[in-house]
Amino acid sequence: MASVIIQLIAATVITAAPPVDVRTTHETLSGSVVAIDETAVTLNIDGQDRSIPVSDVLKITLQGEDVAEGIAPISVTTVTGNVILARQMTLEGTRATLAISDTAKLTIAAERIQDVRLRTTSDATSKQWGELIARDRTADSLIIVQSPDALDFYDGVIKEVTTEIVKFDLEGDVIDVKREKLEGFVLFHPNARGSSDRDDAKDPHCIVHDTFGNAWPVTNVAVSSDSLQLTSVDGFVVDLPMSAVRVLDYASPRVLFLSDLEPVRAEVRPFVRSAANDAAYVTWFQPRRDVDFHGEPLSLATAATGKVTLYEKGVAVASQTELIYQLPATYNHLQAVVGMAPYVRPAGNAVLTISADGRTLYQQPVTGEQAAVEIDVALDGAKRLKLLVDYGEDMDVADHIHLCDLKVVK
């Protein structure tokens, strides 16, 4: 099997290419997939093959209508913390079988499973479920539904799980427990390392979203005319029908848009300080995520001619604003397209300063007379990031800077 997987990883040629839309860091392309590997995606666009570096690919969306029947009811959490949604789950010996759909099935070692939630009875039981999962244990646990608002548990050994019952060893007596009486169960692994399993999990190459509600973090992807073979960060391989694949998200594992991250600090300082003025000023000029100060899509004049480009992601910031972010992982670059809001131009004069871990990395004026500029600032693994928009030469409080596609990249 290992050799087969290696061959599939090295390069995959597709005989009947599915139509896709590919969003890159610079443009959106439509065509048919010709090949995909760890370094590039090759599309056929109007009869011509074009290779796109994976480092430039943000998202691949398969065209066509979803065919799923809705979100699967069973959630299986692996020891690395990933969740698999399944329509059915059985366990025999050391192997569990998950039915992702009527045609897609996955076999996984039981030792890779932390818990299985067969149903969600109510909001009240959801809270109790979390508490029961988190408790220390020295055995498997059955989690019983006592009432619509209450759960209970029994510790023992789960011997087998069928579509109807769970065979459970309770103090030496093996009993058949109907699944309809259970919220779910937890598997105990004597040699498990707890949080170390999650810390040692491989970084995903991309996140594959299917039409059943799953988001698969994968290290490798292989494609054929009618299926997608995924190698999970947990080490197992699953084949999905191509019709059940919705999106291949390459951005999430390596890109974090700062508009999706809550700042540790967001301070707006009025030009004239007074108790009466401060509250209204701060409310009006708070940074805006993914929209401008009028609630419209972010935009920038990306050429001296004034041609305006719209952006889905970014932050709108007024003069005298400081944003501080604590980055949740190690990122190597901060990237953005920066300029004065088009409705302010040609007026506007401000200074953008970017610092990381106390070091100033970038400081440049931003004026309404300039076209937008692309910036790429090396972070060198810094954890604390500060963005400061200060007054420029004209001390204008109406300066509005758009930091479009503002993101940190691994």
Backbone hydrogen bonds, N-H to C=O, Kabsch-Sander energy under -0.5 kcal/mol:
donor,donor_aa,acceptor,acceptor_aa,energy
5,I,1,M,-2.7
6,I,2,A,-2.5
7,Q,3,S,-2.1
8,L,4,V,-2.0
9,I,5,I,-2.4
10,A,6,I,-2.3
11,A,7,Q,-1.2
12,T,36,I,-0.9
14,I,34,V,-2.2
15,T,13,V,-0.5
17,A,15,T,-0.6
20,V,31,G,-2.9
21,D,61,T,-2.7
22,V,29,L,-3.5
23,R,21,D,-0.6
23,R,59,K,-3.1
24,T,22,V,-0.6
24,T,27,E,-3.5
25,T,56,D,-1.7
29,L,22,V,-3.2
31,G,20,V,-2.2
32,S,44,N,-1.9
33,V,18,P,-1.8
34,V,42,T,-3.3
35,A,42,T,-1.3
36,I,12,T,-1.2
37,D,40,A,-2.2
41,V,52,I,-2.6
42,T,35,A,-3.1
43,L,41,V,-0.6
43,L,50,R,-2.9
44,N,32,S,-3.0
45,I,43,L,-0.7
45,I,48,Q,-3.2
46,D,44,N,-0.6
48,Q,45,I,-1.7
50,R,43,L,-3.1
52,I,41,V,-3.1
54,V,39,T,-2.9
56,D,53,P,-2.0
57,V,53,P,-0.6
57,V,54,V,-1.0
58,L,23,R,-2.9
59,K,23,R,-1.9
60,I,248,L,-2.4
61,T,21,D,-3.1
62,L,60,I,-0.5
62,L,246,R,-1.9
63,Q,19,P,-2.0
72,A,212,F,-1.3
74,I,86,A,-2.3
75,S,117,R,-2.2
76,V,74,I,-0.5
76,V,84,I,-3.0
77,T,75,S,-0.5
77,T,115,D,-2.5
78,T,76,V,-0.5
78,T,82,N,-3.0
79,V,112,R,-1.9
81,G,78,T,-1.9
84,I,76,V,-2.9
86,A,74,I,-3.0
87,R,99,A,-3.4
88,Q,99,A,-1.0
90,T,97,T,-2.1
91,L,161,V,-2.4
92,E,95,R,-2.6
93,G,159,K,-0.7
95,R,92,E,-1.8
96,A,108,I,-3.0
97,T,90,T,-2.4
98,L,106,L,-3.4
99,A,88,Q,-2.5
100,I,98,L,-0.9
100,I,104,A,-1.9
101,S,104,A,-1.8
105,K,103,T,-0.6
106,L,98,L,-2.8
108,I,96,A,-2.7
110,A,94,T,-3.0
112,R,109,A,-2.1
113,I,110,A,-2.0
114,Q,77,T,-3.1
115,D,77,T,-1.5
116,V,185,F,-2.8
117,R,75,S,-3.0
118,L,116,V,-0.7
118,L,183,E,-1.6
119,R,183,E,-1.5
121,T,119,R,-0.6
126,S,122,S,-1.4
127,K,123,D,-1.4
128,Q,124,A,-1.6
129,W,125,T,-2.8
130,G,126,S,-1.8
131,E,127,K,-1.6
132,L,128,Q,-2.6
133,I,129,W,-2.4
134,A,130,G,-1.5
135,R,131,E,-0.8
140,D,156,G,-1.8
141,S,186,V,-2.4
142,L,154,Y,-2.7
143,I,184,G,-2.5
144,I,142,L,-0.7
144,I,152,D,-2.6
145,V,181,K,-2.5
146,Q,144,I,-0.8
146,Q,150,A,-1.9
147,S,150,A,-1.8
150,A,147,S,-1.4
152,D,144,I,-2.2
154,Y,142,L,-1.9
156,G,140,D,-2.4
157,V,169,D,-1.8
159,K,157,V,-0.6
159,K,167,K,-3.0
160,E,167,K,-1.2
161,V,91,L,-2.8
162,T,165,I,-2.8
166,V,177,V,-2.3
167,K,160,E,-2.6
168,F,166,V,-0.6
168,F,175,I,-2.9
169,D,157,V,-3.3
170,L,168,F,-0.8
170,L,173,D,-3.0
171,E,169,D,-0.7
173,D,170,L,-1.6
174,V,172,G,-0.6
175,I,168,F,-2.9
175,I,173,D,-0.6
177,V,166,V,-2.5
177,V,175,I,-0.7
178,K,176,D,-0.5
179,R,164,E,-2.6
181,K,178,K,-1.8
182,L,179,R,-1.9
183,E,143,I,-2.7
184,G,143,I,-1.4
185,F,116,V,-2.3
186,V,141,S,-2.6
187,L,114,Q,-2.2
192,A,189,H,-2.1
196,S,193,R,-1.8
197,D,194,G,-1.4
198,R,194,G,-0.7
199,D,195,S,-2.3
200,D,196,S,-2.3
201,A,198,R,-0.8
202,K,233,V,-0.7
205,H,218,V,-3.8
206,C,218,V,-1.4
207,I,249,D,-2.6
208,V,206,C,-0.5
208,V,216,W,-2.7
209,H,207,I,-0.6
209,H,247,V,-3.0
210,D,214,N,-1.9
211,T,244,A,-2.5
213,G,210,D,-1.2
216,W,208,V,-3.3
218,V,206,C,-2.5
218,V,216,W,-0.7
219,T,231,T,-3.0
220,N,231,T,-1.1
222,A,229,Q,-2.3
224,S,227,S,-2.6
228,L,240,L,-2.8
229,Q,222,A,-3.4
230,L,228,L,-0.6
230,L,238,V,-3.0
231,T,220,N,-2.2
232,S,230,L,-0.7
232,S,236,F,-2.9
233,V,217,P,-2.0
235,G,232,S,-1.9
238,V,230,L,-2.2
240,L,228,L,-2.9
240,L,238,V,-0.6
242,M,226,D,-2.2
244,A,241,P,-2.2
245,V,242,M,-1.4
246,R,209,H,-2.8
247,V,209,H,-1.6
248,L,60,I,-2.8
249,D,207,I,-3.6
249,D,247,V,-0.6
250,Y,58,L,-1.4
250,Y,248,L,-0.9
251,A,58,L,-1.9
254,R,251,A,-1.2
255,V,251,A,-3.3
256,L,408,V,-2.5
258,L,406,L,-1.8
259,S,406,L,-0.5
260,D,257,F,-2.1
261,L,258,L,-1.2
264,V,324,I,-2.2
265,R,324,I,-1.6
267,E,322,E,-2.6
269,R,320,Q,-2.8
273,R,271,F,-0.5
278,D,274,S,-2.8
279,A,275,A,-0.8
280,A,276,A,-0.6
281,Y,277,N,-2.3
282,V,278,D,-3.0
283,T,279,A,-2.1
284,W,280,A,-2.3
285,F,281,Y,-2.6
286,Q,283,T,-0.7
288,R,316,A,-2.0
290,D,288,R,-0.6
290,D,314,G,-3.1
292,D,296,E,-3.0
295,G,292,D,-1.9
298,L,290,D,-0.5
298,L,311,Y,-0.7
300,L,309,T,-1.9
302,T,300,L,-1.0
302,T,307,K,-1.8
303,A,307,K,-0.5
306,G,303,A,-2.2
309,T,300,L,-2.8
311,Y,298,L,-2.6
315,V,403,L,-1.9
316,A,288,R,-2.6
317,V,401,I,-2.9
318,A,285,F,-0.5
319,S,399,D,-1.3
320,Q,389,V,-1.5
321,T,389,V,-1.7
322,E,267,E,-2.8
323,L,387,L,-2.9
324,I,265,R,-2.6
325,Y,385,L,-2.9
327,L,325,Y,-0.7
327,L,383,K,-3.3
331,Y,329,A,-0.6
332,N,409,V,-2.1
333,H,409,V,-2.0
334,L,377,V,-2.6
335,Q,407,K,-3.0
336,A,375,I,-1.7
337,V,404,C,-2.7
338,V,336,A,-0.5
338,V,373,V,-3.3
339,G,402,H,-1.4
340,M,367,T,-0.5
341,A,400,H,-2.9
344,V,341,A,-2.0
345,R,341,A,-1.4
347,A,344,V,-1.4
350,A,366,V,-2.6
351,V,390,D,-2.1
352,L,364,Q,-2.7
353,T,351,V,-0.5
353,T,388,L,-2.8
354,I,362,Y,-2.9
355,S,386,K,-2.8
356,A,359,R,-2.4
357,D,384,R,-2.6
359,R,356,A,-2.0
361,L,354,I,-3.0
361,L,359,R,-0.5
362,Y,354,I,-1.7
364,Q,352,L,-2.0
366,V,350,A,-3.2
368,G,348,G,-2.3
370,Q,367,T,-1.0
372,A,301,A,-2.7
373,V,338,V,-2.7
375,I,336,A,-3.0
377,V,334,L,-3.1
379,L,332,N,-3.2
380,D,332,N,-1.0
381,G,331,Y,-1.2
382,A,379,L,-1.3
385,L,325,Y,-2.9
385,L,383,K,-0.6
386,K,355,S,-3.1
387,L,323,L,-3.0
388,L,353,T,-2.7
389,V,321,T,-2.6
390,D,351,V,-2.9
390,D,388,L,-0.6
392,G,349,N,-1.7
395,M,392,G,-1.0
397,V,395,M,-0.5
399,D,396,D,-1.2
401,I,317,V,-3.0
401,I,399,D,-0.5
402,H,339,G,-2.9
403,L,315,V,-3.0
403,L,401,I,-0.6
404,C,337,V,-2.5
404,C,402,H,-1.0
405,D,313,K,-2.8
406,L,403,L,-0.8
407,K,335,Q,-2.5
407,K,405,D,-0.5
408,V,256,L,-2.4
409,V,333,H,-2.9
410,K,254,R,-2.6
